[in-house]
């Protein structure tokens, strides 16, 4: 997508700004939950320092290992991050593995820690989906529903499609609300929030 801002000649896209916003808010929520449960809130930065880069790497690997239909890429382009291409599943998998290792090194319970990460992850996903709106991607089949998304194919031709990015964003918000207002209140065991996610 076109750059939202330019810093020192480097264009930063709306998608990148939205993804980073989600990451920052996820760290803030994680920090607050650590504090609420009697742990050092600054531990969130220790985790983020390792989880975020490896989660991005995992998302990139997933994107290349399982390409979308009709999309071809070469592994020689793997490090061209500015060309886009991340798969959330790879990010979650690599992020969880990294969290587990960091928790073990810090002598903390990784299952408990993962419960404190889950709410922020849901929020970050909800926010991140709006990057798809700015990229004009992650849409569904054609529709005439009032909340349709208009895609311009050329200057004079367009189609109306389901905004599937919006659907996932709303589902993630619903999941976050359920997690915070119901599931976490009656949590019976460590890992329940993670399982709900």
N, C-alpha and C positions, 0 to 999 in steps of 0.2 A: 504494500500500500504506500501511498505518498507520505513523505515525512510530516510529522506533526510539528516538530521543532528541529532546528539545526544548531548544533554546538560544535564550534571550531571546524566547520565544513562537513561535519558528519550528521547525516539526516537520521533522526530517531522517529520511528513510526508510532502511530497510535497504538498498534498492536503491542509493541514493546512497552510503551508506557503503561498500558492496561495490565499486562502480565506482571510487570514489576510492582505496580500498585497492589495487585493481589498477593504477591509474595510478601511485601512489607506488612500488609494487614494480617496475613497469616502468622508472621513472626510476632506481631504485637499481641494477637490473641493467645498464641502459645505461651508467651511471656506472662501474660495475666493469669493464665490457668496454672502455670508453675507456681506463681506467687500465691494464688488462692489455695493451693494444696501444700503450702509450706516449703516449697523448694525455691532455689535461687532463680529469680526471673532472668538473670543474665545468662543462665545456661542456654536460653533460647538462641543467643548469638553463637555460642559454641556449636550447637546443632546446625544452625543455618549456614555457618561457614563451610561445613562439609556437605550437608544435604543438598543445598541449592545447586552448586556446580555439578554434582554427580547426578542429580535428578534431571538437569538440563541435558547432560551427556546421555543419560538413559532414554530420555524422550527423543533425542536425535537418533540414537541407535534403533529404537523401535520404529521410527518413521522410515528409516532406510531398510530395515529388515522386513517390514510389512507395509509395502507401498499401497497407496490408495489405487482403486481401479482406474486405469487409464493414465496413471501418473508414473513416469519413468524417471529414475535418477541414477546417477553413477556414484559409487562409493568414493570415487576420487573427489567428489564435491562435498564430502562429509563435513569438512571444516569451514565451509562457506555458510556460516550461520545466518548471515544477513540476507540470504536468499530464501529463508524460511524453511519450515519443515520440522515439526515436533509432534510426537505422539504421547498424549497424556498418560497412557498406560505404562509406557516405559519409564516416564518420570516418577510415577507412583511406586513402581517396583524398585527402581534404583534408589529412590528416596527412602523407602522402608528398609531396604538392606543397609543403607548407610546409617540410618537412625539406629538400627539394631547394634551395629558395630560401635558407634559413638557412645550409646548407652552402656554397653558392656565395658568400654574403656573408662567411662566415668563412674562405673560401679552403680548404675541406676537400672531399674527394671524397664526393659524396652517395651514390654506390653503396656505398662502404666504410662510411659512417655508417649507411646503412640496414641493413647486416648486423649492426651492433651493437644496433640497435633491435628487430629481428625477435624475438629470444628473449623480451624483456620484453613485447612485444605479444602473443605467444602466452600467456604467463602471465596477463597482464591480461584477455585474453578468457576464459581458463579460469575465473578468479575472477569476472569480470563476469557470466557465465552464471548464477551462483548468485543474482544479483539477480532473475532470472526465477522462481526457486523461491519467493522471498518475495513476489513479485507474483502468484504462481499463474498464470504464463503460459508460453509456449513449450513446450507439451506436445503430444503426438501423439495417435494414435487410441487407442481403448479396448483394454485388454489385461488378462490375468489373470496375467501374469508376476510372480514374487516381488518384483521391484524397482519395481513399478508405483507411480504417484503417485495419491493419492486426492484428487479434487476434489469438494468439497461444493457441490452446486448449491443446496440449501436446508438448513435445519436437520436434515432427516431423509432427504434424497436425495443420493446421491453417485455418481460414476462413477470407475472406475480407468483411468488413461491412461499411455501411455509418457512417461517424463520426458525429453523430447528435449533440454532444457537440460542434463541430466546427460550425455547422450551427447556433445553438443558439448564440454562441459567436459572430459570424459575424452579425447576426440580431441585437444583442444588440449594437454593434458598429455602425451599420447603424442607429439605433434608437437614439443613442447619438449624432451622427453627424446631423441628421435631427432636433433634439431638439435644439442643440446649434446654428446651422447655419440657421435654418428656423423658427421653431415654436416659440422659445423664442424671436426672432427679431420682430415678429408681434403679440406677446401675447396681448390679449385684456382684460383678466381678471385673477385674482389670481386663481390658481388651474388648469390653462390650461396645464402647463407642466406636472403636476401630472396626469391629464386625458390622455394626450398623452402617458405617461409611461404605 
